[in-house]
């Protein structure tokens, strides 16, 4: 049986992984996080907010160039 591994030990090992392995870990962590309804809602809302901010900044830039 394997012993417990600390978060700091896991983090130290991450740079040794390939990009594909790190991507698989990110996907797994996101799946775990999305089991919490508050986290899932936040993950859904963040890109929507970023898109809104991008539109506002683009509108502002167009108005300043006139």
C-alpha positions as a Markdown table, in Angstrom:
| # | Residue | x | y | z |
|---|---|---|---|---|
| 1 | Unk | 0.0 | 0.0 | 0.0 |
| 2 | Unk | 1.3 | 3.5 | -0.9 |
| 3 | Unk | 1.9 | 6.1 | 1.8 |
| 4 | Unk | 0.1 | 9.4 | 1.9 |
| 5 | Unk | 1.6 | 12.0 | -0.4 |
| 6 | Unk | 1.6 | 15.7 | 0.6 |
| 7 | Unk | 0.4 | 18.4 | -1.7 |
| 8 | Unk | 3.9 | 20.0 | -1.8 |
| 9 | Unk | 5.3 | 16.6 | -2.9 |
| 10 | Unk | 2.8 | 16.4 | -5.7 |
| 11 | Unk | 3.5 | 20.0 | -6.8 |
| 12 | Unk | 7.3 | 19.3 | -6.9 |
| 13 | Unk | 6.6 | 16.4 | -9.3 |
| 14 | Unk | 4.4 | 18.3 | -11.7 |
| 15 | Unk | 7.2 | 19.9 | -13.8 |
| 16 | Unk | 8.5 | 16.4 | -14.5 |
| 17 | Unk | 5.3 | 15.4 | -16.3 |
| 18 | Unk | 4.5 | 15.9 | -19.9 |
| 19 | Unk | 2.1 | 18.6 | -21.0 |
| 20 | Unk | -0.5 | 15.9 | -21.8 |
| 21 | Unk | -0.1 | 14.4 | -18.3 |
| 22 | Unk | -0.5 | 17.9 | -16.7 |
| 23 | Unk | -3.6 | 18.5 | -18.9 |
| 24 | Unk | -5.1 | 15.2 | -17.8 |
| 25 | Unk | -4.5 | 16.3 | -14.2 |
| 26 | Unk | -6.2 | 19.7 | -14.8 |
| 27 | Unk | -9.2 | 17.9 | -16.3 |
| 28 | Unk | -9.4 | 15.6 | -13.3 |
| 29 | Unk | -9.1 | 18.4 | -10.8 |
| 30 | Unk | -11.8 | 20.4 | -12.7 |
| 31 | Unk | -14.1 | 17.4 | -12.7 |
| 32 | Unk | -13.6 | 17.1 | -8.9 |
| 33 | Unk | -14.1 | 20.8 | -8.4 |
| 34 | Unk | -17.3 | 20.9 | -10.5 |
| 35 | Unk | -18.9 | 18.4 | -8.1 |
| 36 | Unk | -19.3 | 21.4 | -5.8 |
| 37 | Unk | -22.3 | 23.4 | -7.2 |
| 38 | Unk | -20.7 | 26.7 | -6.1 |
| 39 | Unk | -17.5 | 26.0 | -7.9 |
| 40 | Unk | -19.3 | 24.8 | -11.0 |
| 41 | Unk | -21.3 | 28.0 | -11.1 |
| 42 | Unk | -18.1 | 30.1 | -10.6 |
| 43 | Unk | -16.3 | 28.2 | -13.4 |
| 44 | Unk | -19.3 | 28.9 | -15.7 |
| 45 | Unk | -19.6 | 32.6 | -14.8 |
| 46 | Unk | -15.9 | 33.5 | -15.1 |
| 47 | Unk | -15.6 | 33.2 | -18.9 |
| 48 | Unk | -18.9 | 35.0 | -19.3 |
| 49 | Unk | -17.6 | 37.9 | -17.2 |
| 50 | Unk | -14.3 | 37.9 | -19.1 |
| 51 | Unk | -16.2 | 38.2 | -22.4 |
| 52 | Unk | -18.3 | 41.0 | -21.1 |
| 53 | Unk | -15.1 | 42.9 | -20.0 |
| 54 | Unk | -13.5 | 42.3 | -23.4 |
| 55 | Unk | -16.6 | 43.9 | -25.1 |
| 56 | Unk | -16.5 | 46.9 | -22.8 |
| 57 | Unk | -12.8 | 47.4 | -23.3 |
| 58 | Unk | -13.3 | 47.2 | -27.1 |
| 59 | Unk | -16.1 | 49.6 | -27.0 |
| 60 | Unk | -14.1 | 52.0 | -24.9 |
| 61 | Unk | -11.1 | 51.8 | -27.3 |
| 62 | Unk | -13.3 | 52.5 | -30.3 |
| 63 | Unk | -14.8 | 55.6 | -28.5 |
| 64 | Unk | -11.4 | 56.9 | -27.6 |
| 65 | Unk | -10.1 | 56.6 | -31.1 |
| 66 | Unk | -12.8 | 59.0 | -32.5 |
